[in-house]
Amino acid sequence: MYRFVQFLLSVVLGLFVGFSVAFIPTPDPTGLLPIVVGLILTLALTAVFYIGIDKAASSRT
């Protein structure tokens, strides 16, 4: 169950940060480029957050 919660938290953080950052370099709200950049950043940041949460949780115990 812990891994599932960790994964959901990573995805939510990745979506929020990824799409927020994607609109800074590509501010066209009607175009496809911000969506593609947001998805790429979301995938990358989800992996980073997942690993980061795992390392932070394991260092506490």
Contacts in CASP RR format, 6 or more apart in sequence:
PFRMAT RR
TARGET T0000
AUTHOR 0000-0000-0000
METHOD contacts of the structure
MODEL  1
MYRFVQFLLSVVLGLFVGFSVAFIPTPDPTGLLPIVVGLILTLALTAVFY
IGIDKAASSRT
6 50 0 8 1.000
6 53 0 8 1.000
6 54 0 8 1.000
6 57 0 8 1.000
7 50 0 8 1.000
9 49 0 8 1.000
9 53 0 8 1.000
10 46 0 8 1.000
10 47 0 8 1.000
10 49 0 8 1.000
10 50 0 8 1.000
10 53 0 8 1.000
11 42 0 8 1.000
11 46 0 8 1.000
13 45 0 8 1.000
13 46 0 8 1.000
13 49 0 8 1.000
14 41 0 8 1.000
14 42 0 8 1.000
14 45 0 8 1.000
14 46 0 8 1.000
14 49 0 8 1.000
15 42 0 8 1.000
17 41 0 8 1.000
17 45 0 8 1.000
18 38 0 8 1.000
18 41 0 8 1.000
18 42 0 8 1.000
18 45 0 8 1.000
19 34 0 8 1.000
19 38 0 8 1.000
19 41 0 8 1.000
19 42 0 8 1.000
21 38 0 8 1.000
21 41 0 8 1.000
22 34 0 8 1.000
22 35 0 8 1.000
22 37 0 8 1.000
22 38 0 8 1.000
22 41 0 8 1.000
23 29 0 8 1.000
23 34 0 8 1.000
25 37 0 8 1.000
26 33 0 8 1.000
26 34 0 8 1.000
26 37 0 8 1.000
27 34 0 8 1.000
28 34 0 8 1.000
END
